[in-house]
Amino acid sequence: MNNRKVYISGEIVPEVDAKISIFDSAVLLGDTVTESTRTFNFKPFKLDEHLERLYKSFKLTRIDPQMTIEEMKKVSLELLEINKDNYKTNEDCWLVHNISRGHSITGGNPALQVSKPTVMIYTQPMNLVLWAPFYTKGCHAVTPPTRMVPSQSLDARIKNRSRLFYTLAEIEAKLVDPDAQSVILDIHGNVAENKGGNIFMIKDGKLITPTTANCLEGLTRNSTMEIARSLDIEVIEAVIQSYDLATSDEMFITSTPYSIMPATKFNGMPIADGNVGPVTKKLIQGWSDRVGVDIIKQAEDQLHKH
């Protein structure tokens, strides 16, 4: 039985009783900022950094959470502890923050926060089944027609829940291949990001990733770059185009749940010899060493139980 609790604007309630108003700005406008932290060995990974980015999003969106960052962290850790018994010793979870401006008046002045914000925090099982096969065989990365929202319109570094264009892009990629993972381009044809992650390639032993001019500065992205440098792998942030990915030696996507997802095919073409490359394998091992969890085994164990 699911006994998980969630936090909503000052109250901890059973997950089944979690409700918000249909007039909340999250529903009416997608006016919500978000962060998703995962645990390793049930310890939240980089929670402080996630919350720091969340509060930067508050500043840029003018949402007043009416909680200090210390209060947000305290209630987040309390909720994680309350829900701990819902997870087995070898299971991990998401710790998700969604915060909206609160009650919204249709046609009103969005600069006025007319109610308390809606602060939603919850945990969910870390389900890795869909990604598990890609660690060893690699995924098929596909560029969909939908393009990245320009940073002049909405800076990608503001992590928000207005996700329709991501959803459309991922659907379009899966029309090409049901198992495809999207590589979204910006309006200039440069590589931006995946629907929930950052894009990397290996060329001549160097790790190359797009600058944050057109994509989210992912915390998994930053961790991967830190791990690479610790392994004496040169890291370069640059403008990347589809040509570069197609002719790369290796490619992978980084994101909170799976850390690194190798890609062995791009737009129907094999990347190099079509196998997961040695540098990618080294970085996956670097991730496992850093977090104290064999990330491939954890995902594959779920797959075998599924």
Stockholm file with secondary structure:
# STOCKHOLM 1.0

chainA/1-306         MNNRKVYISGEIVPEVDAKISIFDSAVLLGDTVTESTRTFNFKPFKLDEHLERLYKSFKLTRIDPQMTIEEMKKVSLELLEINKDNYKTNEDCWLVHNISRGHSITGGNPALQVSKPTVMIYTQPMNLVLWAPFYTKGCHAVTPPTRMVPSQSLDARIKNRSRLFYTLAEIEAKLVDPDAQSVILDIHGNVAENKGGNIFMIKDGKLITPTTANCLEGLTRNSTMEIARSLDIEVIEAVIQSYDLATSDEMFITSTPYSIMPATKFNGMPIADGNVGPVTKKLIQGWSDRVGVDIIKQAEDQLHKH
#=GR chainA/1-306 SS CCCCEEEETTEEEEGGGCCCCTTBHHHHTCCEEEEEEEEETTEETTHHHHHHHHHHHHHHHTCCCSSCHHHHHHHHHHHHHHTGGGSCTTCCEEEEEEEECCBCCTTSCTTSCCSCCEEEEEEEECCCTTTTTHHHHCEEEECCSCCCCCTTTSCTTSCBSCCHHHHHHHHHHHHHCTTCEECEECTTSBEEECSSSEEEEEETTEEEEECTTSSCCCHHHHHHHHHHHHTTCCEEEECCBHHHHHTCSEEEEEETTTEEEEEEEETTEESTTSSCCHHHHHHHHHHHHHHTSCHHHHHHHHHHHC
#=GC SS_cons         CCCCEEEETTEEEEGGGCCCCTTBHHHHTCCEEEEEEEEETTEETTHHHHHHHHHHHHHHHTCCCSSCHHHHHHHHHHHHHHTGGGSCTTCCEEEEEEEECCBCCTTSCTTSCCSCCEEEEEEEECCCTTTTTHHHHCEEEECCSCCCCCTTTSCTTSCBSCCHHHHHHHHHHHHHCTTCEECEECTTSBEEECSSSEEEEEETTEEEEECTTSSCCCHHHHHHHHHHHHTTCCEEEECCBHHHHHTCSEEEEEETTTEEEEEEEETTEESTTSSCCHHHHHHHHHHHHHHTSCHHHHHHHHHHHC
//
